[in-house]
Amino acid sequence: MDTKSFKVNTENSTIDWIGRKVTGAHNGTIGIKDGNFRFEDGKSLSGKFTIDTRTIKILDIEDPETNAQFASHLTSDDFFNAEHFPEAFFEITHAEPGGQDLYYVKGDLTIKGITQPFDTSFHIVATERAAVLDTKIVVDRTKFNIKFRSSNFFTNLGDTLIYNNFDLNIHLVADAY
């Protein structure tokens, strides 16, 4: 059995997020605490990645005071409640090889202690010493009890409406071990 294991290099890995509202969008980054994945016989893929919800940064707001207030709001109970849930997780539960460097993945995404099944695809380029994993996932925040200004729970929001879906663009660089 040929097994290759990789540990995520948190310094070289990134998660970019985009959240949209009626009047525009905001974007930023969120840190990766740790992660690992492995291939068995070049077919099977398993792994788990931990996101540090306390590291949310906003990139599109330049005023330092406004930026700090918004970041604080995103880590509050209205959104990710980072004080009580400092970590979010994605764990691969099943993966099938697709085409070249592509895997169709089923996994569990956990945010605010709530776990939901998730289907996505990973583009993975691996060598004997390193691997790069890229994916984009679209998350419906309401499935994780993030209701702030959602039309699913509030009416008459007008131009303060925040859309339920947000994007996570994940780029993981990992070293073999």
Sequence and secondary structure as in RCSB ss.txt:
>XXXX:A:sequence
MDTKSFKVNTENSTIDWIGRKVTGAHNGTIGIKDGNFRFEDGKSLSGKFTIDTRTIKILDIEDPETNAQFASHLT
SDDFFNAEHFPEAFFEITHAEPGGQDLYYVKGDLTIKGITQPFDTSFHIVATERAAVLDTKIVVDRTKFNIKFRS
SNFFTNLGDTLIYNNFDLNIHLVADAY
>XXXX:A:secstr
  EEEEEE TTT EEEEEEEETTEEEEEEEEEEEEEEEEETTTEEEEEEEEEEEEEEESS   HHHHHHHHHHHT
STTTT TTT  EEEEEEEEEEE STTEEEEEEEEEETTEEEEEEEEEEEEE SSEEEEEEEEEEEGGGGT  TT 
TTT S  GGG EEEEEEEEEEEEEEE 
